[in-house]
Amino acid sequence: MTNGTSWTDRDGGLLLFRFRGVPVLLSPSWWIGSVAIIVLYAPLVERFLPEAGAVVSLSLAAAFAVLLGASVLAHELGHCVVALKLGIPVRRLRLFLLGGLAEISRTPRRPAQEGMIAAAGPVVSAVLAGFCGFILLFMPAEGPIWLLVLECAVANVAVAVFNMLPGLPLDGGRMLRAGVWAVFGDRGTGTRAAVAGGWVVAALLMFWALWGLADESPDRWLRLGVCGLTAWFVVSGARGELAADQRRSWPDGLVLADLVRPVLQLPAESPVADALSAAAGRGVVLVRADGVAAGLLDPVAAERLAERSPMAPAEQAAEPIRPESVLLDSEPGEDIAERVQETAAWQFLVVDSDGRPSGVLHREDLRAGLSGRRPF
């Protein structure tokens, strides 16, 4: 961790390391899950190793928790590597209570890309499980080392099998979406199919849990807790995927020009009060004397500044123009909606193919247009 990097992330957790520039974070909820695994798994160790005492059992249970976390990490790194190879940026990788998540910054443009990224994780898990299984063939089935290797094999099999279930937000759901997308040529159709798959997976999990209660299975309460929590995770994730897909969808007949506000270029040293008066509902690009854009006028910040010092340079109330907040007016509507959704900005500069400003798009105007309302 260099260049002044913090060891914590505001909403992600503890920063473990960076992989090709992607921060790998450990969420606080991971510790809760690990403690639960240790408590529940320690009695099972005694079944495999009857001679093991309490200290050895707890140590091996803790090792299993760590190996499970490492297996999830390897799985998510598989997604990360393939996404980066395809030129798709990854915002961060997080380990949390119910597993891990590689947060892809941009939606894959083709179903093949989505399928390859989704399949990478289970492939890594399967390879690791196979490697551990190969080692077990040459080991006597006894002792703590044998149990550790067995734990690693079981952990990777569990991660691979669970993630291959055909419902969002699991990898199997993403692969299902990619397949339906490739057949019908519409990502939204794939998303709806995979969301339905997620509901089916959640229902089957709860059915299995309730079957254990009815059958008075010895692990019925553990099964109910794990299945209930997992089903909630799947349903919540599926809903989130559907909502995100709907926010990206671009209605037929909607034109970007109908959502963009006219643009006005003013000198950056203009008095802020004058800049506010000249704006009149338009987007204002503040330009320095050397021709470089200082930013977009932020009306709220400008009003505050004008109250204190109306003759202050408008540049003091400018929002910087970053590459991610610049939109090309010829971009497909779905790409524009996704860019706006994923960028932490409330206004975006729209430029033509020659780089000349053609308007300013406000986030709320886009949201209104996508929902069928008049933006302004």
Secondary structure, 3 states (H helix, E strand, C coil): CCCCCCCEECCCEEEEEEECCEEEEECHHHHHHHHHHHHHHHHHHHHHCCCCCHHHHHHHHHHHHHHHHHHHHHHHHHHHHHHHHCCCCEEEEEEECCEEEEEECCCCCCHHHHHHHHHHHHHHHHHHHHHHHHHHCCCCCCHHHHHHHHHHHHHHHHHHHHHCCCCCCCHHHHHHHHHHHHHHCCHHHHHHHHHHHHHHHHHHHHHHHHHHHHCCCCCHHHHHHHHHHHHHHHHHHHHHHHHHHHHHCCCCCCCHHHCCECEEEEECCCEHHHHHHHHCCCEEEEECCCCCEEEEECHHHHHHHHHHCCCCEHHHHEECCCHHHEEECCCCHHHHHHHHHHCCCCEEEEECCCCCEEEEEEHHHHHHHHCCCCCC
